[in-house]
Amino acid sequence: MWWGGLDSKTFLKRFPKEGLVVDLGSGPSRVADDVINVDLFSYPSVDIVSGITHLPFKDNSIQRIICDNVLEHVYEPEAALLEIQRVLAPGGIAYIC
């Protein structure tokens, strides 16, 4: 599905947080206090230091995923998308921009 004009904060408002929510490639900012920030670099706001092609989460364990302007920086974007698919729970929603 595609929703024009959506950003990560609007995504979280439109699709309320249920269970674990992660922001992949969060960088130094935090979109919300209860979102787990994952980044390759250990910025102060990063909760888990990890690349997004090998995520440290169980299969089907994440309800909401934010991946905002990250894939163009990944050497293997297809591998990252497969990881997102692996960890996203049934009925979960990913915001990928």
PAMIZA-494383 format. One record per atom (N, C-alpha, C, O): chain; x, y, z. Coordinates in Angstrom, 3 decimals. Each point is the difference from the previous one (the first is absolute). Layout:
<'A'; <X; Y; Z>>
...
***
This chain:
<'A'; <0.828; -1.179; 0.000>>
<'A'; <-0.828; 1.179; 0.000>>
<'A'; <0.876; 1.247; 0.000>>
<'A'; <1.134; -0.032; 0.477>>
<'A'; <-1.653; 1.107; -1.002>>
<'A'; <0.739; 1.252; -0.019>>
<'A'; <-0.905; 1.104; 0.529>>
<'A'; <-1.159; 0.120; -0.395>>
<'A'; <1.710; 0.676; 1.288>>
<'A'; <-0.725; 1.140; 0.550>>
<'A'; <0.839; 1.238; -0.242>>
<'A'; <1.059; 0.151; 0.608>>
<'A'; <-1.505; 0.737; -1.482>>
<'A'; <0.734; 1.217; -0.285>>
<'A'; <0.022; 0.942; 1.187>>
<'A'; <-0.963; 0.076; 0.764>>
<'A'; <2.068; 0.640; -0.613>>
<'A'; <0.113; 0.997; 1.042>>
<'A'; <0.245; -0.558; 1.392>>
<'A'; <-0.070; 0.738; 0.983>>
<'A'; <0.355; -2.030; -0.885>>
<'A'; <0.220; -0.620; 1.296>>
<'A'; <1.473; 0.146; 0.397>>
<'A'; <0.895; -0.162; -0.829>>
<'A'; <-0.660; 0.467; 2.106>>
<'A'; <1.358; -0.019; 0.536>>
<'A'; <-0.011; -0.931; 1.207>>
<'A'; <-1.056; -0.514; 0.369>>
<'A'; <2.208; 0.289; 0.249>>
<'A'; <0.078; -0.992; 1.065>>
<'A'; <-0.870; 0.350; 1.207>>
<'A'; <-0.601; -0.894; 0.595>>
<'A'; <0.520; 2.152; -0.227>>
<'A'; <-0.835; 0.388; 1.142>>
<'A'; <-1.487; -0.162; -0.327>>
<'A'; <-0.772; -0.446; 0.848>>
<'A'; <0.371; 0.800; -2.060>>
<'A'; <-1.388; -0.175; -0.419>>
<'A'; <-0.337; -1.481; -0.103>>
<'A'; <-1.109; -0.414; 0.335>>
<'A'; <2.069; -0.383; -0.798>>
<'A'; <-0.184; -1.453; -0.058>>
<'A'; <-0.352; -0.550; 1.384>>
<'A'; <-0.930; -0.795; 0.136>>
<'A'; <1.675; 1.218; 0.888>>
<'A'; <-0.257; -0.491; 1.358>>
<'A'; <-1.344; 0.486; 0.546>>
<'A'; <-0.625; -0.686; 0.808>>
<'A'; <0.179; 1.864; -1.247>>
<'A'; <-1.317; 0.490; 0.419>>
<'A'; <-1.117; -0.757; -0.709>>
<'A'; <-1.014; -0.341; 0.609>>
<'A'; <1.204; 0.082; -1.893>>
<'A'; <-1.037; -0.662; -0.796>>
<'A'; <-0.116; -1.484; 0.349>>
<'A'; <-1.092; -0.569; -0.018>>
<'A'; <2.227; -0.045; 0.335>>
<'A'; <0.023; -1.422; 0.333>>
<'A'; <0.559; -0.139; 1.409>>
<'A'; <1.209; -0.158; 0.172>>
<'A'; <-2.067; 0.214; 0.832>>
<'A'; <0.446; 0.013; 1.399>>
<'A'; <0.966; -1.138; 0.311>>
<'A'; <-0.074; -1.091; -0.565>>
<'A'; <0.972; 1.392; 1.481>>
<'A'; <1.028; -0.952; 0.388>>
<'A'; <-0.624; -1.158; 0.761>>
<'A'; <-0.711; 0.186; 0.988>>
<'A'; <0.993; -1.364; -1.469>>
<'A'; <-0.423; -1.232; 0.660>>
<'A'; <1.240; -0.879; 0.072>>
<'A'; <0.579; -0.317; -1.039>>
<'A'; <-0.162; -0.077; 2.205>>
<'A'; <1.185; -0.844; 0.088>>
<'A'; <1.264; 0.785; -0.312>>
<'A'; <0.073; 1.209; 0.215>>
<'A'; <0.915; -1.923; -0.724>>
<'A'; <1.295; 0.633; -0.274>>
<'A'; <-0.052; 0.843; -1.272>>
<'A'; <-0.556; -0.409; -1.019>>
<'A'; <1.150; 1.589; 1.109>>
<'A'; <0.124; 0.902; -1.141>>
<'A'; <1.473; 0.361; -0.116>>
<'A'; <0.622; 0.404; 0.982>>
<'A'; <-0.060; -0.549; -2.183>>
<'A'; <1.408; 0.323; -0.194>>
<'A'; <0.163; 1.015; -1.124>>
<'A'; <-0.770; 0.027; -0.960>>
<'A'; <1.784; 0.798; 1.107>>
<'A'; <0.400; 0.966; -1.022>>
<'A'; <1.364; -0.444; -0.501>>
<'A'; <1.008; 0.165; 0.687>>
<'A'; <-0.982; -0.732; -1.894>>
<'A'; <1.235; -0.515; -0.573>>
<'A'; <0.769; 1.114; -0.679>>
<'A'; <-0.538; 0.717; -0.844>>
<'A'; <1.799; -0.579; 1.217>>
<'A'; <0.799; 1.086; -0.547>>
<'A'; <-0.431; 1.328; 0.565>>
<'A'; <-0.092; 0.996; -0.717>>
<'A'; <-0.172; -0.986; 2.007>>
<'A'; <-0.565; 1.177; 0.672>>
<'A'; <0.916; 1.211; -0.025>>
<'A'; <-0.470; 1.137; 0.029>>
<'A'; <1.778; -1.374; -0.084>>
<'A'; <0.927; 1.127; 0.094>>
<'A'; <-0.032; 0.590; 1.397>>
<'A'; <-0.352; -0.695; 0.954>>
<'A'; <0.712; 1.963; -0.814>>
<'A'; <0.108; 0.598; 1.328>>
<'A'; <-1.318; 0.522; 0.585>>
<'A'; <0.001; 0.571; 1.090>>
<'A'; <-1.116; -0.755; -1.791>>
<'A'; <-1.262; 0.540; 0.514>>
<'A'; <-0.935; -1.121; 0.447>>
<'A'; <0.176; -1.160; -0.373>>
<'A'; <-1.165; 1.526; 1.173>>
<'A'; <-0.984; -0.961; 0.500>>
<'A'; <-1.387; 0.492; -0.395>>
<'A'; <-0.389; 1.117; 0.342>>
<'A'; <-0.356; -1.954; -1.066>>
<'A'; <-1.329; 0.382; -0.471>>
<'A'; <-1.032; -0.048; 1.136>>
<'A'; <-0.966; 0.764; -0.007>>
<'A'; <1.170; -1.663; 0.982>>
<'A'; <-0.881; -0.098; 1.170>>
<'A'; <0.745; -0.736; 1.109>>
<'A'; <0.866; -0.831; -0.272>>
<'A'; <-1.201; 1.136; 1.502>>
<'A'; <0.697; -0.592; 1.144>>
<'A'; <-0.125; -1.507; 0.085>>
<'A'; <0.916; -0.669; 0.478>>
<'A'; <-2.036; 0.122; -0.933>>
<'A'; <-0.227; -1.433; 0.129>>
<'A'; <0.335; -0.792; -1.261>>
<'A'; <-0.426; -1.146; -0.142>>
<'A'; <1.182; 1.743; -0.769>>
<'A'; <0.457; -0.672; -1.210>>
<'A'; <1.464; -0.397; 0.193>>
<'A'; <0.812; 0.800; 0.464>>
<'A'; <-0.487; -2.032; -0.822>>
<'A'; <1.370; -0.495; 0.123>>
<'A'; <0.801; 0.487; -1.204>>
<'A'; <-0.329; -0.313; -1.144>>
<'A'; <1.378; 1.077; 1.412>>
<'A'; <0.861; 0.498; -1.062>>
<'A'; <1.102; -1.002; -0.310>>
<'A'; <0.713; -0.460; 0.892>>
<'A'; <-0.589; 0.130; -2.180>>
<'A'; <1.035; -0.916; -0.478>>
<'A'; <0.819; 0.755; -1.040>>
<'A'; <-0.554; 0.576; -0.936>>
<'A'; <1.867; -0.582; 1.104>>
<'A'; <0.861; 0.672; -0.971>>
<'A'; <1.359; -0.696; -0.016>>
<'A'; <0.380; -0.676; 0.956>>
<'A'; <0.334; 0.855; -2.050>>
<'A'; <1.338; -0.566; -0.149>>
<'A'; <1.017; 0.728; 0.880>>
<'A'; <1.055; -0.543; 0.328>>
<'A'; <-1.385; 1.772; 0.047>>
<'A'; <0.903; 0.822; 0.815>>
<'A'; <-0.605; 0.227; 1.384>>
<'A'; <-1.221; 0.068; 0.139>>
<'A'; <2.053; 0.048; 0.868>>
<'A'; <-0.495; 0.099; 1.377>>
<'A'; <-0.193; 1.445; 0.434>>
<'A'; <0.702; 0.504; 0.877>>
<'A'; <-1.663; 0.144; -1.508>>
<'A'; <-0.390; 1.335; 0.436>>
<'A'; <-0.612; -0.108; 1.398>>
<'A'; <-0.457; -1.078; 0.380>>
<'A'; <0.438; 2.162; 0.391>>
<'A'; <-0.580; -0.060; 1.348>>
<'A'; <-1.445; -0.503; 0.038>>
<'A'; <-0.406; -0.615; 0.986>>
<'A'; <-0.367; 0.862; -2.029>>
<'A'; <-1.408; -0.406; -0.007>>
<'A'; <-0.229; -1.417; -0.540>>
<'A'; <-1.138; -0.466; -0.045>>
<'A'; <2.203; -0.214; -0.360>>
<'A'; <-0.135; -1.343; -0.569>>
<'A'; <-0.069; -1.041; 1.116>>
<'A'; <0.835; -0.017; 0.904>>
<'A'; <-1.842; -0.846; -0.985>>
<'A'; <-0.192; -1.053; 0.996>>
<'A'; <0.746; -1.279; -0.369>>
<'A'; <0.538; -0.687; 0.869>>
<'A'; <-0.510; 0.373; -2.167>>
<'A'; <0.658; -1.208; -0.483>>
<'A'; <0.885; 0.371; -1.174>>
<'A'; <-0.471; 0.563; -0.988>>
<'A'; <1.756; -0.878; 1.098>>
<'A'; <0.938; 0.240; -1.095>>
<'A'; <0.013; -1.252; -0.868>>
<'A'; <0.427; -1.072; 0.431>>
<'A'; <-0.908; 1.231; -1.672>>
<'A'; <-0.094; -1.132; -0.909>>
<'A'; <-0.232; 0.499; -1.414>>
<'A'; <-0.643; 1.028; -0.211>>
<'A'; <1.173; -1.766; -0.753>>
<'A'; <-0.376; 0.229; -1.383>>
<'A'; <-1.397; -0.552; -0.217>>
<'A'; <-0.464; -0.832; 0.781>>
<'A'; <-0.208; 1.277; -1.822>>
<'A'; <-1.379; -0.462; -0.192>>
<'A'; <-0.102; -1.219; -0.915>>
<'A'; <-1.104; -0.443; -0.316>>
<'A'; <2.241; -0.102; -0.112>>
<'A'; <-0.041; -1.235; -0.781>>
<'A'; <0.070; -1.238; 0.892>>
<'A'; <-0.212; -1.115; -0.477>>
<'A'; <0.505; 1.298; 1.761>>
<'A'; <0.026; -1.096; 0.983>>
<'A'; <-0.543; 0.539; 1.321>>
<'A'; <0.772; 0.340; 0.897>>
<'A'; <-2.074; -0.264; -0.775>>
<'A'; <-0.623; 0.601; 1.181>>
<'A'; <-0.030; -0.977; 1.179>>
<'A'; <-0.224; -1.195; -0.192>>
<'A'; <0.449; 1.696; 1.404>>
<'A'; <0.042; -0.854; 1.185>>
<'A'; <-1.384; -0.223; 0.634>>
<'A'; <-0.156; 0.086; 1.218>>
<'A'; <-0.829; -0.369; -2.056>>
<'A'; <-1.358; -0.225; 0.477>>
<'A'; <-0.478; -1.365; -0.484>>
<'A'; <0.446; -0.493; -1.035>>
<'A'; <-1.357; -0.111; 1.795>>
<'A'; <-0.588; -1.280; -0.380>>
<'A'; <-0.934; 0.185; -1.194>>
<'A'; <-0.496; 1.100; -0.243>>
<'A'; <0.266; -2.158; -0.483>>
<'A'; <-0.961; 0.003; -1.097>>
<'A'; <-1.361; 0.462; 0.512>>
<'A'; <-0.411; -0.362; 1.102>>
<'A'; <-0.279; 1.156; -1.901>>
<'A'; <-1.387; 0.416; 0.280>>
<'A'; <-0.161; 0.699; 1.348>>
<'A'; <-1.028; -0.166; 0.657>>
<'A'; <2.013; 0.935; -0.239>>
<'A'; <-0.033; 0.576; 1.351>>
<'A'; <-0.271; 1.504; 0.060>>
<'A'; <-0.197; 0.540; 1.089>>
<'A'; <0.183; 0.136; -2.217>>
<'A'; <-0.130; 1.457; -0.019>>
<'A'; <-1.335; 0.385; -0.626>>
<'A'; <-0.349; -0.482; -1.078>>
<'A'; <-0.404; 1.361; 1.765>>
<'A'; <-1.316; 0.418; -0.493>>
<'A'; <0.058; 1.181; -0.966>>
<'A'; <-0.780; 0.065; -0.950>>
<'A'; <1.690; 0.858; 1.187>>
<'A'; <0.129; 1.182; -0.852>>
<'A'; <1.481; 0.227; -0.279>>
<'A'; <0.832; -0.057; 0.906>>
<'A'; <-0.517; 0.315; -2.177>>
<'A'; <1.380; 0.278; -0.396>>
<'A'; <0.028; 1.315; -0.758>>
<'A'; <-0.808; 0.236; -0.898>>
<'A'; <1.748; 0.613; 1.273>>
<'A'; <0.281; 1.233; -0.739>>
<'A'; <1.362; -0.180; -0.659>>
<'A'; <0.976; -0.368; 0.653>>
<'A'; <-0.924; 0.629; -1.946>>
<'A'; <1.260; -0.046; -0.753>>
<'A'; <-0.043; 1.200; -0.946>>
<'A'; <-0.349; -0.124; -1.174>>
<'A'; <0.707; 1.269; 1.710>>
<'A'; <-0.204; 1.279; -0.680>>
<'A'; <1.296; 0.509; -0.623>>
<'A'; <0.918; 0.425; 0.702>>
<'A'; <-0.858; -0.475; -2.028>>
<'A'; <1.160; 0.490; -0.754>>
<'A'; <1.299; -0.678; 0.431>>
<'A'; <1.006; 0.653; 0.277>>
<'A'; <-1.064; -1.987; -0.230>>
<'A'; <1.138; -0.799; 0.441>>
<'A'; <0.508; -0.934; -1.095>>
<'A'; <1.210; -0.164; -0.159>>
<'A'; <-2.109; -0.443; -0.587>>
<'A'; <0.394; -1.050; -0.942>>
<'A'; <1.014; 0.460; -1.038>>
<'A'; <0.792; -0.806; -0.489>>
<'A'; <-0.806; 2.079; 0.148>>
<'A'; <0.971; 0.487; -0.986>>
<'A'; <1.421; 0.026; 0.556>>
<'A'; <0.955; 0.187; -0.754>>
<'A'; <-0.805; -0.373; 2.065>>
<'A'; <1.315; -0.022; 0.638>>
<'A'; <0.490; -1.419; 0.288>>
<'A'; <1.106; -0.182; 0.509>>
<'A'; <-1.913; -0.811; -0.828>>
<'A'; <0.309; -1.395; 0.316>>
<'A'; <0.597; -0.674; -1.237>>
<'A'; <-0.527; 0.128; -1.105>>
<'A'; <1.645; -0.856; 1.309>>
<'A'; <0.652; -0.689; -1.123>>
<'A'; <-0.874; -1.101; -0.593>>
<'A'; <0.050; -0.257; -1.203>>
<'A'; <-0.842; -0.387; 2.040>>
<'A'; <-0.868; -1.080; -0.456>>
<'A'; <-1.458; 0.307; 0.387>>
<'A'; <-0.522; -0.599; 0.940>>
<'A'; <-0.132; 1.515; -1.647>>
<'A'; <-1.372; 0.367; 0.371>>
<'A'; <-0.970; -1.179; -0.062>>
<'A'; <-0.958; -0.053; 0.772>>
<'A'; <1.199; -0.903; -1.695>>
<'A'; <-0.879; -1.165; -0.074>>
<'A'; <0.092; -0.823; 1.283>>
<'A'; <-1.014; -0.488; 0.499>>
<'A'; <2.224; 0.334; 0.036>>
<'A'; <0.187; -0.734; 1.255>>
<'A'; <-0.696; 0.720; 1.153>>
<'A'; <-0.577; -0.641; 0.877>>
<'A'; <0.631; 1.963; -0.879>>
<'A'; <-0.681; 0.777; 1.040>>
<'A'; <-1.508; -0.206; -0.083>>
<'A'; <-0.655; -0.160; 1.029>>
<'A'; <0.100; 0.162; -2.229>>
<'A'; <-1.435; -0.213; -0.160>>
<'A'; <-0.416; -1.404; 0.438>>
<'A'; <-1.072; -0.182; 0.577>>
<'A'; <1.921; -0.806; -0.850>>
<'A'; <-0.290; -1.365; 0.461>>
<'A'; <0.026; -0.079; 1.526>>
<'A'; <-0.795; -0.730; 0.592>>
<'A'; <1.692; 1.467; 0.046>>
<'A'; <0.050; 0.038; 1.463>>
<'A'; <-1.240; 0.681; 0.569>>
<'A'; <-0.565; -0.458; 0.993>>
<'A'; <0.146; 1.545; -1.620>>
<'A'; <-1.225; 0.681; 0.438>>
<'A'; <-1.174; -0.959; -0.102>>
<'A'; <-0.823; -0.075; 0.913>>
<'A'; <0.740; -0.654; -2.007>>
<'A'; <-1.072; -0.975; -0.185>>
<'A'; <0.082; -1.098; 1.064>>
<'A'; <-1.028; -0.436; 0.517>>
<'A'; <2.225; -0.005; -0.192>>
<'A'; <0.191; -1.072; 0.985>>
<'A'; <-0.474; 0.411; 1.393>>
<'A'; <-0.676; -0.774; 0.677>>
<'A'; <1.025; 1.983; -0.248>>
<'A'; <-0.313; 0.407; 1.381>>
<'A'; <-1.387; 0.610; 0.157>>
<'A'; <-0.509; 0.084; 1.117>>
<'A'; <-0.110; 0.341; -2.210>>
<'A'; <-1.325; 0.617; 0.085>>
<'A'; <-1.055; -1.062; 0.319>>
<'A'; <-0.115; -1.007; -0.698>>
<'A'; <-0.638; 1.246; 1.746>>
<'A'; <-1.034; -0.931; 0.440>>
<'A'; <-1.164; -0.034; -0.987>>
<'A'; <-0.230; 0.977; -0.713>>
<'A'; <-0.502; -2.081; 0.663>>
<'A'; <-1.210; -0.027; -0.827>>
<'A'; <-0.929; 1.139; 0.418>>
<'A'; <-0.279; 0.179; 1.186>>
<'A'; <-0.187; 0.569; -2.143>>
<'A'; <-0.850; 1.150; 0.290>>
<'A'; <0.784; 1.253; 0.353>>
<'A'; <-0.582; 1.070; 0.179>>
<'A'; <1.916; -1.198; -0.076>>
<'A'; <0.842; 1.156; 0.286>>
<'A'; <0.088; 0.908; -1.220>>
<'A'; <-0.352; -0.398; -1.110>>
<'A'; <0.822; 1.610; 1.328>>
<'A'; <0.080; 0.979; -1.078>>
<'A'; <1.382; 0.636; -0.008>>
<'A'; <0.529; 0.385; 1.043>>
<'A'; <0.050; -0.280; -2.246>>
<'A'; <1.298; 0.651; -0.164>>
<'A'; <-0.192; 1.291; -0.791>>
<'A'; <-0.680; 0.026; -1.026>>
<'A'; <1.295; 1.040; 1.527>>
<'A'; <0.061; 1.274; -0.720>>
<'A'; <1.383; 0.081; -0.607>>
<'A'; <0.989; 0.179; 0.711>>
<'A'; <-0.918; -0.312; -2.033>>
<'A'; <1.280; 0.018; -0.717>>
<'A'; <-0.056; 1.134; -0.998>>
<'A'; <-0.873; 0.052; -0.866>>
<'A'; <1.814; 0.847; 1.002>>
<'A'; <0.042; 1.157; -0.888>>
<'A'; <1.341; 0.039; -0.684>>
<'A'; <0.260; 0.898; -0.801>>
***
